[in-house]
């Protein structure tokens, strides 16, 4: 069977259009034929969270952050999660924002609630939470230590100023000479 030039050109154009659509979706991080569930989480602050950040469950990547929008009435941030796993997530599960390491952005971990038998449906809002990062927890512990150290240095300065005020020149010379001997 011999194909005419017009048919060959039409097949090539259609294949090019399909390849373009697939490539565009691939670059945006969307899969054309994948089944996924969409959940929403509300946060006050998502510092460091980016679109396409992984969503994990017990360390296993089960999805990604699809979109982050600001709710105009409250100023809260609504994060859209795209979950590709078939793992049953309960309606009372929490989506916790955390920092996986010292370097890099933030991720979201789903903390499942196995006591609840009610499963989350597509489009449902999950409970949000924030886990302190390593640097934030170190900073939290260092702030009281810094204030105590400043207080000790201030008291030491006052003590030495008081000792210098009490001792006259002759007493200071006697102390120096006794230390030398």
Secondary structure, DSSP 4 states (H G I P E B T S, - for coil): -PPPHHHHHHHHHHHHHHHHHHHHHHHHT--SS---EEEEEEES--TT--TT-EEEETTEEEEEEEEEEE-TTT--EEEEEEE------BTT-EEEEEE-SSSS-EEEEEE--TT--PBPPTTPEEEEEE---HHHHHHHHHHHHHHHHHHHHHHHHHHHHHHHHHS-HHHHHHHHHHHH-
